[in-house]
Amino acid sequence: MKVTILNCAQMDPPFLHWSIGTTSIIVEEKDETILIDTGLGADYYTNKSVKRKLFSAIFGIQESISNSARKQIEALGIIQNTVQQIILTHLHFDHAGGISDFPEARIHIHEKELAAIIKPKKWLDHGYDNKDILQNPKWRIYSTVNAEWKGFSAIRIEVAQEMYFIPLPGHTAGHCGVALRTEQGWIFYCGDAIPVNTEYERGNKWLNHIVLGNHIEEVQQWSKAHPEVKVVAGHMWSTYYKGKSRPTLR
């Protein structure tokens, strides 16, 4: 197994003066390639709606199609059609915008998340872009907790590797973390349930709870008790992904 962590949506939001990336994880195992979160898709850069232009301005999104998961996967020598499974923490445009780049892939998602993009209710649901699901993806929908993972309620994901959804609702209604067993140990990808770069104390506590949900302290305490698990956030500092420091596990 080979696991590579990529930045599939570079953002330099002017109001924060940050340079952050958006996490996508490629899992290569024999003849199967799994993608966890897609980042922005190629269509985002070539088909600019008013909403997309607004998001680009607010978040300082780098206008380079080479950042898309499809282009980065091709650059790694992986054939696009071998991406058979896509696992999504949630459906916000910066995490699920690349679905359409992999039309043959099966899309794994929590039931409440799919319901939220179809019928938005919260102000954070403005982060959805219905264009991302117009091609009628091949959904595999999950709802029932059927396992336990290191103290968390979990849902076993139907892929060959040992992998679990960890429900962490709050940022969105069906937001889930993803726990992945690798040959070098576990990765716990928390998506947007924790602050940037896993810096749990960063930012205003009250605002973080509104934007990210109420699992920040829970994950922080859990991570202290489980130092053997690699915890990754949905957005990390850009330097985390670059060059030889790009995280790769075999």
CORHU-V215175 format. One record per backbone hydrogen bond with DSSP energy under -0.5 kcal/mol. NH is the residue of the N-H (numbers start at 1). CO is the residue of the C=O. E is the energy in kcal/mol with one decimal. If there is no record, write none. Layout:
nh = {NH;NH}
co = {CO;CO}
e = {E;E}
This chain:
nh = {2;3;4;5;6;6;8;8;11;12;12;16;17;18;20;21;23;24;25;26;27;27;28;28;29;29;32;33;34;35;36;37;37;38;39;40;44;45;45;46;47;49;53;54;55;56;57;58;59;60;61;62;64;67;68;69;69;72;73;74;75;76;77;78;82;83;84;84;85;86;87;88;93;95;96;97;98;99;101;102;105;106;107;108;108;109;109;111;113;114;115;116;117;118;119;125;126;127;128;129;132;133;134;136;138;139;140;142;146;147;149;152;154;155;157;159;163;164;165;166;167;168;170;171;171;175;176;177;178;179;180;180;181;182;182;185;187;188;189;189;190;190;193;194;197;198;199;200;202;208;209;210;211;212;213;213;219;220;221;222;223;224;225;226;229;230;231;232;234;236;238;240;241;242;245;246;249}
co = {28;249;26;247;4;24;6;22;20;59;60;13;13;13;11;236;234;6;36;4;25;34;2;26;27;32;29;82;27;85;25;35;87;95;95;8;41;41;42;42;43;47;49;50;51;52;53;54;55;56;56;10;62;64;65;38;40;68;69;70;71;72;74;73;79;80;33;82;33;106;35;108;127;92;92;93;39;96;98;99;102;84;138;86;106;107;140;142;110;110;111;112;113;114;115;122;123;124;125;91;129;130;131;133;105;137;107;109;154;154;152;149;147;165;163;157;161;179;155;177;165;175;172;168;212;172;89;166;189;164;178;187;162;180;185;182;180;230;178;187;188;232;190;191;235;195;196;198;199;204;205;206;207;208;208;209;215;216;217;218;219;220;221;222;226;186;229;188;191;21;19;237;238;238;242;243;3}
e = {-2.3;-3.2;-2.4;-2.3;-0.6;-3.3;-0.7;-2.8;-3.1;-0.6;-1.7;-1.4;-1.8;-0.9;-2.8;-3.1;-2.7;-1.9;-2.0;-2.9;-0.5;-3.1;-3.2;-0.5;-0.6;-2.8;-2.6;-1.6;-2.8;-2.4;-2.9;-0.7;-2.6;-2.8;-0.7;-2.1;-1.0;-0.6;-0.8;-0.9;-2.1;-0.9;-2.3;-2.1;-2.4;-2.5;-1.9;-2.5;-2.8;-0.9;-1.4;-2.5;-1.9;-2.0;-1.7;-0.7;-0.7;-2.3;-2.8;-2.1;-2.0;-1.3;-1.6;-2.3;-2.0;-1.7;-1.4;-1.4;-1.2;-3.1;-2.6;-2.2;-3.1;-2.2;-1.9;-1.3;-1.3;-1.6;-1.5;-2.0;-1.7;-2.8;-2.9;-3.4;-0.6;-0.5;-2.0;-3.6;-0.7;-1.8;-2.0;-1.5;-1.6;-1.5;-2.1;-1.2;-1.5;-2.0;-1.7;-0.5;-2.6;-1.6;-0.8;-1.3;-0.7;-1.5;-3.1;-2.2;-1.7;-1.8;-2.7;-2.5;-2.3;-2.2;-2.7;-2.3;-0.8;-2.3;-2.9;-2.6;-0.6;-2.3;-2.4;-0.5;-0.9;-1.1;-1.8;-3.1;-2.8;-2.6;-0.5;-2.7;-2.2;-0.5;-2.3;-1.4;-2.5;-3.1;-2.9;-0.6;-0.8;-2.7;-1.7;-0.6;-2.9;-1.5;-1.8;-1.3;-1.9;-2.9;-1.9;-1.4;-2.5;-3.3;-0.7;-0.9;-2.8;-2.4;-2.7;-2.3;-2.9;-1.4;-1.4;-1.0;-1.9;-2.5;-0.7;-2.2;-3.1;-0.7;-2.2;-2.1;-1.3;-0.6;-1.3;-1.8;-2.9}
